[in-house]
Amino acid sequence: METDHGPIVGDAYVLALGSYSPLLARPIGVKLPIYPVKGYSLTLPITDPEAPPRISASMRQPGGLRRLGDRLRMTATADFAGYDTSFAAA
């Protein structure tokens, strides 16, 4: 691997750029089956452990509700919008 400080030699390399990984790997001939997806979620602390559901639930629209230890996560739809990072308030 060549950097602006010279070569780096190794037996293996880690590419950890999430959805941006294919953009860096493509010029060296590596095709990665990764596509950016923009999702929406809200995570809140659970103040009463008996109140929220103990199992995951799917909603009618794409989305769900899931308990994560002492937190509750609500998710909404996922947008296949490429690398668009804008946010449209409802």
N, C-alpha and C positions, 0 to 999 in steps of 0.2 A: 504494500500500500504506500502510495506517495503522498506526502503532506507538504505544506509550505515550509516545514522545518526539516525536510528530507524523508527518506524511506522509513517505514515501520515494517518489520518482518515478524510474522507470527504463524503458528500452525492453524489458527482459527481466528475469526473476527466476529464481533457482535455488532449488528446494525439495529439500533433501537430508536427509530424515529417515528414509530407508529405508522399512520397512513402516508407519511412522507418518505418512508423507506423505499418504495418503488422508484421514486424520482431520483434518488441517489444511486440506486442499484442498476437502473436501466442503461446508463452510459457504459457500464462495464460488462453488459451482456447478460445480466441476471434479471429475469422476469419474476416478479413476486405477485401472487394472487391476492393483493390487498387493495381495497377501495375505501376512500373516505366516506363516512356516514356521520351525519350531524344528528345527535339525539338530544332529547330534553329530559331532565330529571330534577327531582327535588328530594333532598335528604334532610330529615328532621330528627332531633333527639326524641327518644321515647321517655316521657316523664312518668307515665303509669304503665308498668310492665304488663298488666293484665288487659289493658284497653285495646291495643292493636292486634290484628290477626297474627296467628302463629304460623300460618302457611302462606305461600305465595298465591296471588290471585291475578288472573288476567281480566282486563276490562273489555267492553264491547269494541271500542276503538283500539287501535294498536297501543299498547301500554300495559302497565301492570303495577302491582303493589307487592313489595317484598320487605320482610324484616331482616335487618343486618345487625345482629347482636342487639345493642341498645339504641339502634337507629331504625327509622322507617324510610324506605325509598319508594317514591312514586315516579314512574317513567311514562313518557308520552311517545308519540310517533317518532320514527327515524326518517330523516330526509336524505335521500341519495342526491346530494347537491354538489358533488365534486369537492373542490377545495374552498368553497365559499364559506367564510367564517362569519358572515353577517348574521344578525339576530333580528327577527321580525316579531315585535310584541303583538300579542293577540288583542 
